[in-house]
Amino acid sequence: MRGIWGCLQEAISWATGFAGLVIARMLCGVGVGACLMAPLTGYRRWYAPWMIKVGGYSPLQVATGLFWINVGMLVVFWFWGVANPSLARNGFTARRLMAGGIPLSLALFAILLIASHAFPMGVAAILVLYCAASSACSFTQPEIALAFRAELAGRALSAYNLVIFCGVFAVQWGIGLLVDGLRALQWSEVAAYQGAMSVFGVCCIAAYLHFLRAK
């Protein structure tokens, strides 16, 4: 995390004009925005197609599943808001929570890839748990703001939000491109979705390993 913050600090401090600031914002942290935050942003756009194409859900079942996913996320973020001050006082830093939460989300993602077709009725439940575990990534935003001087905190958060949006677009477009490409290679629809999401999962693992190595 400190490595990411250091990159942001250096890039933003080098920017002497508006154009330089925009470039710095676009280049910093794209990997984190695209991979670690994607479960909360970009990948969520693929929940409905996944439930329909892989899980065999009806439109009503998809709507019900999405409803409970969003309810689950509201509860999880409410819990973090209530519990975070106490966790921070007891040494559970953002980095520690992310280091523990992301492996759980990756394990649930692997279960989703493997079990969705065989046990379709459990897809929505797994997605709720996956999103809940992935919510630990949201701690990066307040931590990034606190890592900068007061006069730079706003620019740092703007930069981070911008690269998250860039990452969201890259994830959404990339998954669709992979699904279409695998279908063109005569993969079945289910296998194409599983293959595309597997590539995304590998990228998430690589991003997490980089996060652990950053000092």
GROMACS elastic network, one bead per residue, 0.5 to 0.9 nm:
[ bonds ]
;  ai    aj funct       b0    kb
    1     4     6  0.51351   500
    1     5     6  0.62389   500
    1     6     6  0.85257   500
    1    95     6  0.70281   500
    1   140     6  0.83006   500
    1   144     6  0.88894   500
    1   211     6  0.60640   500
    1   212     6  0.78719   500
    1   213     6  0.87904   500
    1   214     6  0.58290   500
    1   215     6  0.67536   500
    2     6     6  0.58981   500
    2     7     6  0.84817   500
    2   147     6  0.87000   500
    2   214     6  0.63480   500
    2   215     6  0.54416   500
    3     6     6  0.50464   500
    3     7     6  0.62460   500
    3     8     6  0.86825   500
    3   211     6  0.82542   500
    3   213     6  0.87098   500
    3   215     6  0.55964   500
    4     7     6  0.51242   500
    4     8     6  0.62800   500
    4     9     6  0.86434   500
    4    28     6  0.78960   500
    4    29     6  0.65471   500
    4    32     6  0.86280   500
    4   211     6  0.82646   500
    4   214     6  0.73819   500
    4   215     6  0.89223   500
    5     8     6  0.50348   500
    5     9     6  0.60714   500
    5    10     6  0.86029   500
    5    29     6  0.87484   500
    5   144     6  0.65862   500
    5   147     6  0.70996   500
    5   148     6  0.84211   500
    6     9     6  0.50499   500
    6    10     6  0.61324   500
    6    11     6  0.84901   500
    7    10     6  0.53013   500
    7    11     6  0.60439   500
    7    12     6  0.84819   500
    7    28     6  0.67347   500
    7    29     6  0.80002   500
    8    11     6  0.52528   500
    8    12     6  0.60030   500
    8    13     6  0.83439   500
    8    24     6  0.79151   500
    8    25     6  0.80349   500
    8    27     6  0.89916   500
    8    28     6  0.57962   500
    8    29     6  0.74772   500
    8   156     6  0.70506   500
    8   159     6  0.82393   500
    8   160     6  0.84979   500
    9    12     6  0.53951   500
    9    13     6  0.59770   500
    9    14     6  0.85779   500
    9   147     6  0.89295   500
    9   148     6  0.74195   500
    9   152     6  0.85600   500
    9   156     6  0.77468   500
   10    13     6  0.51445   500
   10    14     6  0.61655   500
   10    15     6  0.88347   500
   11    14     6  0.52633   500
   11    15     6  0.66076   500
   11    20     6  0.89374   500
   11    21     6  0.81215   500
   11    23     6  0.88578   500
   11    24     6  0.53480   500
   11    25     6  0.78650   500
   11    27     6  0.84118   500
   11    28     6  0.73190   500
   12    15     6  0.52466   500
   12    16     6  0.84729   500
   12    20     6  0.82779   500
   12    21     6  0.62173   500
   12    24     6  0.58917   500
   12    25     6  0.73152   500
   12    28     6  0.89406   500
   12   152     6  0.83782   500
   12   155     6  0.79036   500
   12   156     6  0.75027   500
   12   159     6  0.85639   500
   13    16     6  0.75118   500
   13    21     6  0.86517   500
   13   152     6  0.87814   500
   14    20     6  0.77344   500
   14    21     6  0.81460   500
   14    24     6  0.81923   500
   15    18     6  0.75107   500
   15    19     6  0.78649   500
   15    22     6  0.83185   500
   15    23     6  0.82548   500
   15    24     6  0.68101   500
   16    19     6  0.83759   500
   16    20     6  0.62585   500
   16    21     6  0.70908   500
   17    20     6  0.52962   500
   17    21     6  0.61623   500
   17    22     6  0.87269   500
   18    21     6  0.50584   500
   18    22     6  0.62255   500
   18    23     6  0.87081   500
   19    22     6  0.51715   500
   19    23     6  0.62899   500
   19    24     6  0.86065   500
   20    23     6  0.51403   500
   20    24     6  0.60826   500
   20    25     6  0.85614   500
   21    24     6  0.50452   500
   21    25     6  0.61034   500
   21    26     6  0.86506   500
   21   155     6  0.87643   500
   21   159     6  0.85565   500
   22    25     6  0.51016   500
   22    26     6  0.62731   500
   22    27     6  0.87717   500
   22   159     6  0.79936   500
   23    26     6  0.51617   500
   23    27     6  0.62635   500
   23    28     6  0.87653   500
   24    27     6  0.53015   500
   24    28     6  0.62082   500
   24   159     6  0.76952   500
   25    28     6  0.56652   500
   25    29     6  0.84709   500
   25   155     6  0.86137   500
   25   156     6  0.80579   500
   25   158     6  0.76914   500
   25   160     6  0.69861   500
   25   161     6  0.88565   500
   25   162     6  0.67447   500
   25   163     6  0.67394   500
   26    29     6  0.81773   500
   26    30     6  0.74288   500
   26   159     6  0.70267   500
   26   160     6  0.85652   500
   26   162     6  0.67470   500
   26   163     6  0.55866   500
   26   166     6  0.77489   500
   27    30     6  0.64470   500
   27   159     6  0.89755   500
   27   163     6  0.74206   500
   28    31     6  0.84102   500
   28   159     6  0.74756   500
   28   160     6  0.74446   500
   28   163     6  0.69593   500
   29    32     6  0.53491   500
   29    33     6  0.62254   500
   29    34     6  0.85559   500
   29   159     6  0.87805   500
   29   160     6  0.69691   500
   29   163     6  0.64865   500
   29   164     6  0.80959   500
   30    33     6  0.50583   500
   30    34     6  0.58902   500
   30    35     6  0.84128   500
   30   160     6  0.84919   500
   30   163     6  0.53042   500
   30   164     6  0.67849   500
   30   166     6  0.72169   500
   30   167     6  0.59184   500
   31    34     6  0.51650   500
   31    35     6  0.59492   500
   31    36     6  0.77570   500
   31   163     6  0.87077   500
   31   164     6  0.89369   500
   31   167     6  0.73206   500
   31   203     6  0.89097   500
   31   207     6  0.66398   500
   32    35     6  0.53717   500
   32    36     6  0.51367   500
   32    37     6  0.65659   500
   32    38     6  0.85770   500
   32   163     6  0.86614   500
   32   164     6  0.78237   500
   32   167     6  0.80866   500
   32   204     6  0.88010   500
   32   207     6  0.65556   500
   32   208     6  0.85086   500
   32   211     6  0.83542   500
   33    36     6  0.60877   500
   33    37     6  0.51709   500
   33    38     6  0.66786   500
   33   160     6  0.77728   500
   33   161     6  0.83019   500
   33   162     6  0.89664   500
   33   163     6  0.60163   500
   33   165     6  0.75504   500
   33   166     6  0.76827   500
   33   167     6  0.51275   500
   33   168     6  0.72676   500
   34    37     6  0.61973   500
   34    38     6  0.54622   500
   34    42     6  0.79589   500
   34   163     6  0.80435   500
   34   164     6  0.64104   500
   34   165     6  0.83310   500
   34   166     6  0.74717   500
   34   168     6  0.58288   500
   34   169     6  0.83022   500
   34   170     6  0.69032   500
   34   171     6  0.62146   500
   34   203     6  0.89890   500
   34   204     6  0.85515   500
   35    38     6  0.51862   500
   35    39     6  0.76746   500
   35   167     6  0.75180   500
   35   168     6  0.87446   500
   35   171     6  0.78716   500
   35   200     6  0.77182   500
   35   201     6  0.84895   500
   35   203     6  0.64514   500
   35   205     6  0.84856   500
   35   206     6  0.87385   500
   35   207     6  0.63364   500
   35   208     6  0.83888   500
   36    39     6  0.70038   500
   36    40     6  0.86382   500
   36   102     6  0.80412   500
   36   134     6  0.80231   500
   36   137     6  0.64638   500
   36   204     6  0.61551   500
   36   205     6  0.88860   500
   36   207     6  0.67883   500
   36   208     6  0.71639   500
   37    40     6  0.56955   500
   37    41     6  0.64994   500
   37    42     6  0.80352   500
   37   134     6  0.77985   500
   37   135     6  0.85029   500
   37   137     6  0.60585   500
   37   138     6  0.74022   500
   37   164     6  0.72857   500
   37   167     6  0.83978   500
   37   168     6  0.82957   500
   38    43     6  0.55238   500
   38    44     6  0.78287   500
   38   134     6  0.89788   500
   38   164     6  0.82190   500
   38   167     6  0.73963   500
   38   168     6  0.62212   500
   38   171     6  0.71181   500
   38   204     6  0.87692   500
   39    42     6  0.64711   500
   39    43     6  0.51068   500
   39    44     6  0.63096   500
   39   105     6  0.88390   500
   39   130     6  0.80941   500
   39   131     6  0.65686   500
   39   134     6  0.63010   500
   39   135     6  0.83381   500
   40    43     6  0.69100   500
   40    44     6  0.63170   500
   40   131     6  0.65750   500
   40   134     6  0.68531   500
   40   135     6  0.69560   500
   40   137     6  0.84311   500
   40   138     6  0.84952   500
   41    44     6  0.56307   500
   41    45     6  0.74321   500
   41   164     6  0.85529   500
   41   165     6  0.85843   500
   41   168     6  0.62726   500
   42    45     6  0.57760   500
   42    46     6  0.77445   500
   42   165     6  0.86168   500
   42   167     6  0.77460   500
   42   169     6  0.69125   500
   42   170     6  0.83237   500
   42   171     6  0.59026   500
   42   172     6  0.55829   500
   43    46     6  0.54201   500
   43    47     6  0.70618   500
   43   168     6  0.78935   500
   43   171     6  0.70549   500
   43   172     6  0.67264   500
   43   175     6  0.86211   500
   44    47     6  0.53158   500
   44    48     6  0.82500   500
   44   131     6  0.87865   500
   45    48     6  0.71788   500
   45    49     6  0.82729   500
   45   172     6  0.73080   500
   46    49     6  0.54443   500
   46    50     6  0.60095   500
   46    51     6  0.86028   500
   46   172     6  0.78281   500
   46   175     6  0.86132   500
   47    50     6  0.51215   500
   47    51     6  0.61407   500
   47    52     6  0.86385   500
   47    62     6  0.85656   500
   47    66     6  0.78346   500
   47   124     6  0.88264   500
   47   127     6  0.80702   500
   48    51     6  0.51835   500
   48    52     6  0.61967   500
   48    53     6  0.85095   500
   48    57     6  0.88016   500
   48    59     6  0.87135   500
   48    62     6  0.60692   500
   48    63     6  0.81706   500
   48    65     6  0.86301   500
   48    66     6  0.75740   500
   49    52     6  0.50963   500
   49    53     6  0.57346   500
   49    54     6  0.78352   500
   49    62     6  0.88843   500
   50    53     6  0.53398   500
   50    54     6  0.53170   500
   50    55     6  0.66392   500
   50    56     6  0.85532   500
   50    57     6  0.89205   500
   50   116     6  0.87885   500
   50   123     6  0.89391   500
   50   190     6  0.87631   500
   50   193     6  0.73493   500
   51    54     6  0.56746   500
   51    56     6  0.61940   500
   51    57     6  0.55066   500
   51    58     6  0.84649   500
   51    61     6  0.86337   500
   51    62     6  0.64910   500
   51    65     6  0.86350   500
   51   116     6  0.82283   500
   51   120     6  0.79369   500
   51   123     6  0.68978   500
   51   124     6  0.76537   500
   52    55     6  0.56193   500
   52    58     6  0.65897   500
   52    59     6  0.76453   500
   52    61     6  0.89571   500
   52    62     6  0.71835   500
   53    56     6  0.56637   500
   53    57     6  0.76767   500
   53   189     6  0.71143   500
   53   190     6  0.64642   500
   53   193     6  0.80783   500
   54    57     6  0.81752   500
   54   116     6  0.64340   500
   54   117     6  0.55582   500
   54   120     6  0.76657   500
   54   189     6  0.78761   500
   54   190     6  0.52734   500
   54   191     6  0.86062   500
   54   193     6  0.74419   500
   54   194     6  0.82756   500
   55   116     6  0.55769   500
   55   117     6  0.54202   500
   55   118     6  0.82554   500
   55   119     6  0.77018   500
   55   121     6  0.72549   500
   55   122     6  0.86821   500
   55   123     6  0.66637   500
   55   190     6  0.88697   500
   56   117     6  0.79547   500
   56   120     6  0.67627   500
   56   121     6  0.88295   500
   57    60     6  0.79054   500
   57    61     6  0.56253   500
   57    62     6  0.60021   500
   57   120     6  0.77038   500
   57   121     6  0.81644   500
   58    61     6  0.51107   500
   58    62     6  0.61834   500
   58    63     6  0.86762   500
   59    62     6  0.50394   500
   59    63     6  0.62027   500
   59    64     6  0.86306   500
   60    63     6  0.51048   500
   60    64     6  0.61871   500
   60    65     6  0.85472   500
   61    64     6  0.50431   500
   61    65     6  0.60245   500
   61    66     6  0.85580   500
   62    65     6  0.50060   500
   62    66     6  0.60940   500
   62    67     6  0.84827   500
   62   124     6  0.82866   500
   63    66     6  0.51858   500
   63    67     6  0.61234   500
   63    68     6  0.87911   500
   64    67     6  0.50569   500
   64    68     6  0.64076   500
   64    69     6  0.86587   500
   64   124     6  0.87772   500
   65    68     6  0.53098   500
   65    69     6  0.61704   500
   65    70     6  0.87351   500
   65   123     6  0.85522   500
   65   124     6  0.52388   500
   65   125     6  0.79533   500
   65   127     6  0.87213   500
   65   128     6  0.86395   500
   66    70     6  0.62346   500
   66    71     6  0.85791   500
   66   124     6  0.76592   500
   66   128     6  0.89324   500
   67    70     6  0.53310   500
   67    71     6  0.62375   500
   67    72     6  0.85821   500
   68    72     6  0.58760   500
   68    73     6  0.84720   500
   68   124     6  0.79853   500
   68   125     6  0.85266   500
   68   128     6  0.73003   500
   69    72     6  0.50610   500
   69    73     6  0.62701   500
   69    74     6  0.87511   500
   69   124     6  0.73231   500
   69   125     6  0.80771   500
   69   127     6  0.69576   500
   69   129     6  0.86078   500
   69   131     6  0.77081   500
   69   132     6  0.89942   500
   70    73     6  0.50519   500
   70    74     6  0.62418   500
   70    75     6  0.86831   500
   70   128     6  0.81551   500
   71    74     6  0.51430   500
   71    75     6  0.63400   500
   71    76     6  0.86781   500
   71   128     6  0.89209   500
   72    75     6  0.51861   500
   72    76     6  0.61750   500
   72    77     6  0.87317   500
   72   128     6  0.61979   500
   72   129     6  0.82722   500
   72   131     6  0.82429   500
   72   132     6  0.72121   500
   73    77     6  0.61038   500
   73    78     6  0.83929   500
   73   128     6  0.75892   500
   73   131     6  0.69438   500
   73   132     6  0.62635   500
   73   135     6  0.80321   500
   74    77     6  0.53757   500
   74    78     6  0.61048   500
   74    79     6  0.85807   500
   75    78     6  0.50799   500
   75    79     6  0.61286   500
   75    80     6  0.87314   500
   76    79     6  0.50316   500
   76    80     6  0.62910   500
   76    81     6  0.86754   500
   76   132     6  0.61426   500
   76   135     6  0.75915   500
   77    80     6  0.50275   500
   77    81     6  0.61582   500
   77    82     6  0.86568   500
   77   132     6  0.85468   500
   77   135     6  0.75389   500
   78    81     6  0.51313   500
   78    82     6  0.63353   500
   78    83     6  0.86087   500
   79    82     6  0.51820   500
   79    83     6  0.58986   500
   79    84     6  0.80768   500
   80    83     6  0.51077   500
   80    84     6  0.53202   500
   80    85     6  0.88066   500
   80   135     6  0.89324   500
   80   136     6  0.87974   500
   81    84     6  0.56631   500
   81    85     6  0.78135   500
   82    85     6  0.71448   500
   82    86     6  0.81480   500
   83    86     6  0.55309   500
   83    87     6  0.61235   500
   83    88     6  0.86916   500
   84    88     6  0.59860   500
   84    89     6  0.85775   500
   84    92     6  0.84735   500
   85    88     6  0.51869   500
   85    89     6  0.63392   500
   85    90     6  0.88211   500
   86    89     6  0.51775   500
   86    90     6  0.64247   500
   86    91     6  0.89556   500
   86    92     6  0.86600   500
   87    90     6  0.51662   500
   87    91     6  0.64729   500
   87    92     6  0.50904   500
   87    93     6  0.74587   500
   88    91     6  0.52718   500
   88    92     6  0.50455   500
   88    93     6  0.56385   500
   88    94     6  0.81134   500
   89    92     6  0.73626   500
   89    93     6  0.87379   500
   90    93     6  0.85565   500
   91    96     6  0.85344   500
   92    95     6  0.80692   500
   92    96     6  0.58680   500
   92    97     6  0.63354   500
   93    96     6  0.51262   500
   93    97     6  0.62270   500
   93    98     6  0.85739   500
   94    97     6  0.51510   500
   94    98     6  0.60731   500
   94    99     6  0.84526   500
   94   136     6  0.78603   500
   94   137     6  0.85475   500
   94   139     6  0.55940   500
   94   140     6  0.69931   500
   94   143     6  0.71002   500
   95    98     6  0.51357   500
   95    99     6  0.59743   500
   95   100     6  0.86083   500
   95   139     6  0.81288   500
   95   140     6  0.81632   500
   95   143     6  0.89543   500
   96    99     6  0.50412   500
   96   100     6  0.62807   500
   96   101     6  0.85029   500
   97   100     6  0.52335   500
   97   101     6  0.58423   500
   97   102     6  0.83826   500
   97   136     6  0.62448   500
   97   137     6  0.85170   500
   97   139     6  0.82907   500
   98   102     6  0.57300   500
   98   103     6  0.86208   500
   98   134     6  0.85076   500
   98   135     6  0.87345   500
   98   136     6  0.51687   500
   98   137     6  0.59217   500
   98   138     6  0.87415   500
   98   139     6  0.76057   500
   98   140     6  0.85924   500
   99   102     6  0.59772   500
   99   103     6  0.71891   500
   99   136     6  0.86779   500
   99   208     6  0.82435   500
   99   211     6  0.84990   500
   99   212     6  0.73821   500
  100   103     6  0.61645   500
  100   104     6  0.70548   500
  100   136     6  0.85188   500
  101   104     6  0.53538   500
  101   105     6  0.64161   500
  101   106     6  0.88487   500
  101   132     6  0.89846   500
  101   133     6  0.54618   500
  101   134     6  0.65656   500
  101   135     6  0.79467   500
  101   136     6  0.57696   500
  101   137     6  0.80397   500
  102   105     6  0.50077   500
  102   106     6  0.61714   500
  102   107     6  0.86229   500
  102   133     6  0.66477   500
  102   134     6  0.60273   500
  102   135     6  0.86752   500
  102   136     6  0.70807   500
  102   137     6  0.75197   500
  102   208     6  0.75404   500
  103   107     6  0.61350   500
  103   108     6  0.86139   500
  103   133     6  0.85573   500
  103   205     6  0.85837   500
  103   208     6  0.84011   500
  104   107     6  0.51018   500
  104   108     6  0.62609   500
  104   109     6  0.85577   500
  104   130     6  0.79163   500
  104   133     6  0.61836   500
  104   134     6  0.80802   500
  105   108     6  0.50966   500
  105   109     6  0.60665   500
  105   110     6  0.86621   500
  105   129     6  0.78646   500
  105   130     6  0.51550   500
  105   131     6  0.74069   500
  105   132     6  0.79808   500
  105   134     6  0.54421   500
  105   135     6  0.89775   500
  106   110     6  0.62339   500
  106   111     6  0.86891   500
  106   130     6  0.79402   500
  106   133     6  0.87185   500
  106   134     6  0.84636   500
  106   201     6  0.73465   500
  106   204     6  0.78645   500
  106   205     6  0.75500   500
  107   110     6  0.51284   500
  107   111     6  0.63852   500
  107   112     6  0.86812   500
  107   130     6  0.85820   500
  108   112     6  0.61446   500
  108   113     6  0.87073   500
  108   126     6  0.67619   500
  108   127     6  0.81005   500
  108   129     6  0.73462   500
  108   130     6  0.55856   500
  108   133     6  0.84739   500
  109   113     6  0.63011   500
  109   114     6  0.87324   500
  109   126     6  0.81200   500
  109   127     6  0.81475   500
  109   130     6  0.65053   500
  109   201     6  0.74857   500
  110   113     6  0.51352   500
  110   114     6  0.62685   500
  110   115     6  0.84369   500
  110   198     6  0.82267   500
  110   201     6  0.78629   500
  111   114     6  0.51805   500
  111   115     6  0.56180   500
  111   116     6  0.77328   500
  111   126     6  0.78992   500
  112   115     6  0.54542   500
  112   116     6  0.53991   500
  112   117     6  0.88507   500
  112   122     6  0.88719   500
  112   123     6  0.67685   500
  112   126     6  0.64810   500
  112   127     6  0.75566   500
  112   130     6  0.87026   500
  113   116     6  0.60658   500
  113   117     6  0.82168   500
  113   193     6  0.89072   500
  113   194     6  0.59512   500
  113   195     6  0.88455   500
  113   197     6  0.74649   500
  113   198     6  0.74022   500
  114   117     6  0.73268   500
  114   118     6  0.78129   500
  114   194     6  0.81516   500
  115   118     6  0.52337   500
  115   119     6  0.55996   500
  115   120     6  0.74691   500
  115   122     6  0.83107   500
  115   123     6  0.79940   500
  116   119     6  0.53833   500
  116   121     6  0.80379   500
  116   122     6  0.71855   500
  116   123     6  0.56125   500
  116   126     6  0.89222   500
  117   120     6  0.54681   500
  117   123     6  0.87063   500
  117   190     6  0.77511   500
  119   122     6  0.58890   500
  119   123     6  0.73368   500
  120   123     6  0.54763   500
  120   124     6  0.84850   500
  121   124     6  0.71830   500
  121   125     6  0.82082   500
  122   125     6  0.53543   500
  122   126     6  0.62164   500
  122   127     6  0.86881   500
  123   126     6  0.52081   500
  123   127     6  0.61947   500
  123   128     6  0.87431   500
  124   127     6  0.50252   500
  124   128     6  0.62558   500
  124   129     6  0.87808   500
  125   128     6  0.51327   500
  125   129     6  0.64151   500
  125   130     6  0.85696   500
  126   129     6  0.51644   500
  126   130     6  0.59666   500
  126   131     6  0.85888   500
  127   131     6  0.60604   500
  127   132     6  0.84510   500
  128   131     6  0.53308   500
  128   132     6  0.62167   500
  128   133     6  0.87517   500
  129   132     6  0.50232   500
  129   133     6  0.61924   500
  129   134     6  0.85427   500
  130   133     6  0.52504   500
  130   134     6  0.61239   500
  130   135     6  0.86990   500
  131   135     6  0.61804   500
  132   135     6  0.52886   500
  132   136     6  0.79232   500
  133   136     6  0.63875   500
  133   137     6  0.87194   500
  134   137     6  0.59565   500
  134   138     6  0.81426   500
  135   138     6  0.56137   500
  135   139     6  0.80257   500
  136   139     6  0.59120   500
  136   140     6  0.83507   500
  137   140     6  0.60334   500
  137   141     6  0.85802   500
  138   141     6  0.62161   500
  138   142     6  0.82555   500
  139   142     6  0.60778   500
  139   143     6  0.64281   500
  139   144     6  0.87427   500
  140   143     6  0.51730   500
  140   144     6  0.59567   500
  140   145     6  0.86806   500
  141   144     6  0.52477   500
  141   145     6  0.64470   500
  141   146     6  0.88277   500
  141   157     6  0.69191   500
  141   160     6  0.77432   500
  141   161     6  0.85469   500
  142   145     6  0.51190   500
  142   146     6  0.62717   500
  142   147     6  0.86814   500
  142   157     6  0.85171   500
  143   146     6  0.51047   500
  143   147     6  0.61677   500
  144   147     6  0.50759   500
  144   148     6  0.69201   500
  144   153     6  0.76884   500
  144   156     6  0.71923   500
  144   157     6  0.70601   500
  144   160     6  0.84459   500
  145   148     6  0.57991   500
  145   149     6  0.82717   500
  145   150     6  0.82236   500
  145   152     6  0.82808   500
  145   154     6  0.72604   500
  145   156     6  0.66728   500
  145   157     6  0.62472   500
  146   149     6  0.75631   500
  146   150     6  0.81511   500
  146   153     6  0.71420   500
  147   153     6  0.78080   500
  148   151     6  0.79287   500
  148   152     6  0.58534   500
  148   153     6  0.52742   500
  148   156     6  0.75386   500
  149   152     6  0.53848   500
  149   153     6  0.60790   500
  150   153     6  0.52683   500
  150   154     6  0.77354   500
  151   154     6  0.70829   500
  151   155     6  0.80990   500
  152   155     6  0.53690   500
  152   156     6  0.60810   500
  152   157     6  0.87306   500
  153   156     6  0.50488   500
  153   157     6  0.62301   500
  153   158     6  0.85917   500
  154   157     6  0.52787   500
  154   158     6  0.61677   500
  154   159     6  0.85682   500
  155   158     6  0.50177   500
  155   159     6  0.60491   500
  155   160     6  0.85443   500
  156   159     6  0.50718   500
  156   160     6  0.61530   500
  156   161     6  0.86213   500
  157   161     6  0.60303   500
  157   162     6  0.84274   500
  158   161     6  0.51780   500
  158   162     6  0.61025   500
  158   163     6  0.87391   500
  159   162     6  0.51419   500
  159   163     6  0.63646   500
  159   164     6  0.86652   500
  160   163     6  0.53211   500
  160   164     6  0.62164   500
  160   165     6  0.87982   500
  161   164     6  0.50347   500
  161   165     6  0.63751   500
  161   166     6  0.87264   500
  162   165     6  0.52353   500
  162   166     6  0.63483   500
  162   167     6  0.86214   500
  163   167     6  0.59475   500
  163   168     6  0.84375   500
  164   168     6  0.60473   500
  164   169     6  0.86351   500
  165   169     6  0.63089   500
  165   170     6  0.86257   500
  166   169     6  0.52662   500
  166   170     6  0.62638   500
  166   171     6  0.87289   500
  167   171     6  0.60899   500
  167   172     6  0.85338   500
  168   171     6  0.52066   500
  168   172     6  0.61215   500
  168   173     6  0.84836   500
  169   172     6  0.52195   500
  169   173     6  0.59741   500
  169   174     6  0.82004   500
  170   173     6  0.52927   500
  170   174     6  0.57016   500
  170   175     6  0.84034   500
  171   174     6  0.50470   500
  171   175     6  0.60055   500
  171   176     6  0.85284   500
  171   200     6  0.79030   500
  172   175     6  0.54784   500
  172   176     6  0.64012   500
  172   177     6  0.86846   500
  173   176     6  0.52672   500
  173   177     6  0.60893   500
  173   178     6  0.86442   500
  174   177     6  0.50268   500
  174   178     6  0.61164   500
  174   179     6  0.85956   500
  174   196     6  0.84507   500
  174   200     6  0.87158   500
  175   178     6  0.51469   500
  175   179     6  0.61833   500
  175   180     6  0.86596   500
  175   193     6  0.83777   500
  175   196     6  0.57229   500
  175   197     6  0.69344   500
  175   199     6  0.85191   500
  175   200     6  0.74735   500
  176   179     6  0.51388   500
  176   180     6  0.62108   500
  176   181     6  0.84930   500
  176   193     6  0.89240   500
  176   196     6  0.79741   500
  177   180     6  0.52241   500
  177   181     6  0.60003   500
  177   182     6  0.85787   500
  177   196     6  0.85024   500
  178   182     6  0.60273   500
  178   183     6  0.84264   500
  178   192     6  0.76677   500
  178   193     6  0.82590   500
  178   195     6  0.79311   500
  178   196     6  0.52845   500
  178   197     6  0.87066   500
  178   199     6  0.86605   500
  179   182     6  0.52968   500
  179   183     6  0.61446   500
  179   184     6  0.86158   500
  179   189     6  0.80788   500
  179   191     6  0.89424   500
  179   192     6  0.51738   500
  179   193     6  0.56981   500
  179   194     6  0.86423   500
  179   195     6  0.76094   500
  179   196     6  0.56520   500
  179   197     6  0.87253   500
  180   183     6  0.50839   500
  180   184     6  0.61726   500
  180   185     6  0.87697   500
  180   192     6  0.77601   500
  181   184     6  0.50509   500
  181   185     6  0.65059   500
  181   192     6  0.82664   500
  182   186     6  0.67078   500
  182   187     6  0.55944   500
  182   188     6  0.82718   500
  182   189     6  0.85734   500
  182   191     6  0.82772   500
  182   192     6  0.52901   500
  182   193     6  0.84421   500
  182   195     6  0.77289   500
  182   196     6  0.79242   500
  183   186     6  0.51189   500
  183   188     6  0.65320   500
  183   189     6  0.66080   500
  183   191     6  0.86457   500
  183   192     6  0.59835   500
  184   187     6  0.72392   500
  186   189     6  0.88811   500
  186   192     6  0.88996   500
  187   190     6  0.81320   500
  187   191     6  0.60290   500
  187   192     6  0.57119   500
  188   191     6  0.51633   500
  188   192     6  0.59916   500
  188   193     6  0.86574   500
  189   192     6  0.51019   500
  189   193     6  0.63418   500
  189   194     6  0.86581   500
  190   193     6  0.53002   500
  190   194     6  0.62176   500
  190   195     6  0.85621   500
  191   195     6  0.58873   500
  191   196     6  0.84879   500
  192   195     6  0.50582   500
  192   196     6  0.61097   500
  192   197     6  0.85425   500
  193   196     6  0.52265   500
  193   197     6  0.61368   500
  193   198     6  0.84307   500
  194   197     6  0.52258   500
  194   198     6  0.59637   500
  194   199     6  0.87414   500
  195   199     6  0.64578   500
  195   200     6  0.88094   500
  196   199     6  0.53196   500
  196   200     6  0.65422   500
  196   201     6  0.88005   500
  197   201     6  0.61109   500
  197   202     6  0.86757   500
  198   202     6  0.62507   500
  198   203     6  0.86602   500
  199   202     6  0.51302   500
  199   203     6  0.63583   500
  199   204     6  0.87222   500
  200   203     6  0.51011   500
  200   204     6  0.62986   500
  200   205     6  0.87838   500
  201   205     6  0.62812   500
  201   206     6  0.86732   500
  202   205     6  0.50832   500
  202   206     6  0.62387   500
  202   207     6  0.86395   500
  203   206     6  0.50656   500
  203   207     6  0.61542   500
  203   208     6  0.85837   500
  204   207     6  0.50502   500
  204   208     6  0.61054   500
  204   209     6  0.86293   500
  205   208     6  0.50489   500
  205   209     6  0.61902   500
  205   210     6  0.86091   500
  206   209     6  0.51854   500
  206   210     6  0.62577   500
  206   211     6  0.86194   500
  207   210     6  0.51069   500
  207   211     6  0.61663   500
  207   212     6  0.87712   500
  208   212     6  0.62893   500
  208   213     6  0.87312   500
  209   212     6  0.50872   500
  209   213     6  0.63248   500
  209   214     6  0.87592   500
  210   213     6  0.51086   500
  210   214     6  0.62302   500
  211   214     6  0.52984   500
  211   215     6  0.85530   500
  212   215     6  0.79009   500
